[in-house]
Amino acid sequence: MDLDYVTGMIMRIGVILSIALVALGVILILVEGHACSYSESVLFSRTSYVNSSIANLSYIIKGFTNISGLSFIYLGLIILVSVPILRTALALAYFAYEKNRLYIILAIIVLFNLVFAILFLPSIIK
């Protein structure tokens, strides 16, 4: 298994998919003029109160059933954030396969830091 090739493919696919979903979401918002009861001016304002704190999994799924542009944008951002986590998990599996203890420990530390910073740190800071 060539780790560099697989990693490159995961990163390319993840970024392209993320860009496509975010672009589709923006297009849907521009066509409809709103998303999930938020007006276009509220969504695109620099001081908008609409942010990722309103998006949970049920909100995103509900938005897909209504074909809401905001849900597509959130999913694209989730994919973009998950790409480094997937890449690190893949590296961890590869280092475990190679039995390289130093890099296993380093990959575990990096993976823990990523997951902690993304999932737990925001709720701690509030």
C-alpha positions in Angstrom: 0.0 0.0 0.0 1.4 3.4 -1.0 0.4 5.7 1.8 1.3 8.9 -0.2 -1.0 7.9 -3.1 -3.9 6.9 -0.9 -3.5 10.1 1.3 -3.4 12.3 -1.8 -6.5 10.7 -3.2 -8.4 11.1 0.0 -7.4 14.7 0.3 -8.3 15.5 -3.4 -11.6 13.7 -3.2 -12.5 15.3 0.1 -11.6 18.8 -1.0 -13.4 18.5 -4.4 -16.5 17.1 -2.7 -16.5 19.8 -0.1 -16.1 22.6 -2.7 -18.9 21.0 -4.8 -21.3 20.8 -1.8 -20.5 24.4 -0.6 -20.9 25.8 -4.1 -24.2 23.9 -4.6 -25.4 25.3 -1.3 -24.5 28.9 -2.2 -26.3 28.4 -5.6 -29.4 27.1 -3.9 -29.4 30.0 -1.5 -29.0 32.5 -4.3 -31.8 30.9 -6.3 -34.3 30.6 -3.4 -33.3 33.8 -1.7 -33.3 32.1 1.7 -32.3 29.0 3.5 -34.1 27.4 6.5 -36.0 30.6 7.2 -32.9 32.8 7.1 -32.9 35.5 4.5 -30.1 35.9 2.0 -28.9 39.2 3.5 -28.7 37.6 7.0 -26.7 34.6 5.6 -24.2 36.6 3.7 -23.7 39.4 6.2 -20.2 39.7 7.9 -21.9 40.1 11.2 -24.4 37.2 10.7 -25.6 35.3 13.7 -26.0 32.2 11.6 -23.0 30.0 12.3 -22.2 26.3 12.9 -23.6 26.4 16.4 -27.1 26.1 14.9 -26.2 23.1 12.8 -26.6 19.7 14.4 -27.1 16.4 12.6 -30.9 16.6 12.7 -30.9 20.2 11.4 -28.7 19.1 8.4 -30.8 16.1 7.6 -34.0 18.1 7.8 -32.4 20.6 5.5 -31.7 17.9 2.9 -35.3 16.8 2.9 -36.2 20.5 2.1 -33.2 20.9 -0.2 -31.8 23.8 1.8 -28.6 25.4 0.6 -27.4 25.9 4.2 -27.5 22.1 4.8 -25.3 21.5 1.8 -22.8 24.2 3.0 -22.7 22.6 6.4 -22.1 19.1 5.0 -19.3 20.5 2.8 -17.6 22.1 5.8 -18.0 18.9 7.8 -16.3 16.9 5.0 -13.6 19.5 4.7 -12.8 19.3 8.5 -13.0 15.5 8.5 -10.4 15.0 5.8 -7.4 15.6 8.1 -8.9 13.3 10.7 -9.3 10.6 8.1 -5.8 11.2 6.8 -4.3 10.9 10.3 -6.4 7.7 11.1 -5.1 6.2 7.8 -1.5 7.0 8.8 -2.1 5.5 12.2 -3.3 2.2 10.6 -0.4 2.2 8.2 2.1 2.7 11.0 0.4 0.0 13.0 0.8 -2.3 10.0 4.5 -1.4 9.7 4.8 -1.8 13.5 6.5 1.6 13.9 5.9 2.4 17.5 7.2 5.9 17.5 5.0 7.0 14.6 2.0 5.1 16.1 2.4 7.1 19.3 2.8 10.4 17.4 -0.2 9.6 15.1 -2.3 8.8 18.2 -1.4 12.1 19.8 -2.2 14.1 16.6 -5.5 12.2 16.2 -6.4 12.9 19.8 -5.6 16.6 19.4 -7.7 16.9 16.2 -10.7 15.1 17.6 -10.5 17.0 21.0 -10.1 20.4 19.3 -13.0 19.7 16.9 -15.5 17.9 19.0 -14.9 18.8 22.7 -13.0 22.1 22.8 -15.9 24.3 21.5 -18.2 23.1 24.2 -15.6 23.6 26.9 -14.9 27.2 25.7 -18.5 28.2 25.9 
